[in-house]
Structure formats: structure tokens, C-alpha cells
Amino acid sequence: MGGNPLESALTVKGQATIPKAVRAHLRLEPGDRIKFFIHPDGSVVILPKIPTAALKGVVPAPRRKVLLRDMDAAVAEGAATRAPRRR
């Protein structure tokens, strides 16, 4: 894909075939869903929609369990030692 632009024709129904090189690059398979993002500069980005189940395991499990009261204490301590915000 490097720098060679890829093209696809739009049908009367508004459908276009995604070029094979793009499908391979995005690892798209039949039935996959894609998202379109329109940027303020007019460019459009196409990304595969990743199912939530595919994200399982992306964030590693904590090494040790943390109790809610310990989290609350850490938040309170951080809030107490943090410089006040300017408005």
C-alpha cells in the first residue's frame, strides 16, 4: 500500500468494495463491521469495529487485590496533598 492510492467505485446503492490490500491491512473478514470517522479537515478514517469481547485481557490483571477502603484512602490522601486548582 505504501504510497499508491487505492480506488473503489461507488454503486448506485452507495456501496463500495474495500480493496483487498486495505482489507488485509485491517484484517477484515466478511461480516466484520467498520467505523467511519469524519475529521474537521474533511479527511475520513476507516477502522475496524472491535467487539468488546476481543478486548478481554488487553489490560493485565492487578498483581494483588486492592480493597475499596484502601482505594478510598489513597484518593483522599492524594486530594489532601494536591495543590488546589486555580479557576
Secondary structure as the mmCIF struct_conf table of DSSP 4:
data_model
#
loop_
_struct_conf.conf_type_id
_struct_conf.id
_struct_conf.beg_label_comp_id
_struct_conf.beg_label_asym_id
_struct_conf.beg_label_seq_id
_struct_conf.end_label_comp_id
_struct_conf.end_label_asym_id
_struct_conf.end_label_seq_id
TURN_TY1_P TURN_TY1_P1 GLY A 2 GLY A 3
HELX_LH_PP_P HELX_LH_PP_P1 ALA A 9 ALA A 9
STRN STRN1 LEU A 10 LEU A 10
HELX_LH_PP_P HELX_LH_PP_P2 THR A 11 THR A 11
TURN_TY1_P TURN_TY1_P2 VAL A 12 LYS A 13
BEND BEND1 GLY A 14 GLY A 14
STRN STRN2 ALA A 16 ALA A 16
HELX_LH_PP_P HELX_LH_PP_P3 THR A 17 PRO A 19
HELX_RH_AL_P HELX_RH_AL_P1 LYS A 20 LEU A 26
TURN_TY1_P TURN_TY1_P3 ARG A 27 ARG A 27
TURN_TY1_P TURN_TY1_P4 PRO A 30 GLY A 31
STRN STRN3 ILE A 34 ILE A 38
TURN_TY1_P TURN_TY1_P5 PRO A 40 ASP A 41
BEND BEND2 GLY A 42 GLY A 42
STRN STRN4 VAL A 44 PRO A 48
HELX_LH_PP_P HELX_LH_PP_P4 LYS A 49 PRO A 51
HELX_RH_3T_P HELX_RH_3T_P1 THR A 52 LEU A 55
TURN_TY1_P TURN_TY1_P6 LYS A 56 GLY A 57
BEND BEND3 VAL A 58 VAL A 59
HELX_LH_PP_P HELX_LH_PP_P5 PRO A 60 PRO A 62
BEND BEND4 ARG A 63 ARG A 64
HELX_RH_AL_P HELX_RH_AL_P2 LEU A 68 THR A 81
BEND BEND5 ARG A 82 ARG A 82
HELX_LH_PP_P HELX_LH_PP_P6 ALA A 83 ARG A 86
#
